[in-house]
Amino acid sequence: MISVGNVSAGGVGKTPIVEFVATELVAKKRKVAVLSRGYGRKTRGYVVVSNGRQRCAEAGDSGDEPAQLAEKLSGVVVAVDEKRVRGAQYVIRDFGVDVIVLDDGFQHRYLRRDLDIVIVSAEEVMGPRFLLPAGRQREGFSALGRAHVIGISRCKDARQFESLRENMRRFADKPMFGFRTKVKRMVPAMSAIGKKTAWNDKTAVIFSGIGNPISFEETVSSFGWTIRKQFVFPDHHWYKESELKTIEQSRLDNHAAMILTTEKDIARLKSNEIGQAFLNSPEVGFVEIEVEIIAGQDVIRAAFNRF
């Protein structure tokens, strides 16, 4: 059992690390399942999101992050259950997996884990930090003493990572690695139904319902796009038709070539007719990201050597 979690209320880059961990395990010929509670879904109980070969549930039944992972992770079982112990028992029973990656499991202590990876962002390390409801922290940094490995997200470079690592050692002297996410590609939403479109003019209206919309804005800008307007919605937001029409009209009003959003938002939009109709526009696309480990590769290798 590998847990990937955090001490905040989200938006630190945990999901890309879950994807990274699962992909690394598959490369080692392990039979892998990702297990989540399925935050924001409209169902309860145990739901198989992917059997490792095909999608079995949409975002409405699974939550957006499991749906996103199911879309991207070939050969990996993805399931959700608010009762994690039951979910773990079921994926072992149903699929014979030998490694479970527990998504957002740091505060869930009923399941014994062999590796506890905790993600903190560079902004968190630099502070200030306040516990909920005054801030975004579920737990203080003193809780990091329970972790086996700490990942510091959104590091600009190896030099910044070294500075952040020294700061973190005041709270927990644990093996650490630093990473950032980078754009893998810009994807037309219509490619999901076999159509393509050419993007010649790098101007966009962007929107997102994620934990850290500023990070998304920076990601789009880093790929050479000019952002004409940004719409920010709450994390895990389910879009209304009126909101999507406002975004479409904003593209026209601001003379932008494209509307761009995140992979997580796309997973939600695909799950209902209103969202699918919106995605049929050739001017709608999303940003596919991937993890780039910039420091602490030896820590990653040592952690995976256990498996």
C-alpha angles and dihedrals in degrees: 000000000000119000122202111191147135142218096235135070092263141276096104100112100265098140096059088053091051087054091046093050094048092048092050091050093050088052087056088056094250122148102238138194128185112212123195135166089236101237114210096015124139096228138064134217131029115342126174107220096180131005090205093265105053142008114267101179139027128231093268090063098036110026125256100272095052089046090051092049092047089053094052106033113079114197094014124114112226120195139162132211129156086215099065096189091056092045091052091050091049097050090050091048096044102038108016093233118177099198127042120196107206109210112215093357106141095102093040103088102167091089119067111230131199093206129025112195114185122192123210125175126235088243091056092051092052090048163167099189128185130178121243130309094023091045140357101273119115089186136008121255089260086078089067088082086082092059125097095200132014123209119199111208132204094028110167094210144334092276093058090046091057090052092047092047091055089051092049093053088074087069105030130002095210134138107278139192131189128220145163134196121244134189111268094183145322109251128201108232089224091063086082087072096041101267130118136199132195118240110207103153113058097211121117150172107221133198136177145170099204139120096260114029092169089064090053091051091051091048093054092046092049089060092059100263125140111224112216096181138355128210117199122197131177118279113278090013118176108218125232121217090244091056092051091048089052090053091048091050091048090058089056095043092050095043092236122161098215146022111223131191140160133278090248092054091048090055090057094044092052092057098073140037095249092055094043091053089052091050091054089076112103088219094066122090143149140224117247112204136190137193121262114195106212101174138010098042087150089059091053092048093049091049093051093046086076088067 
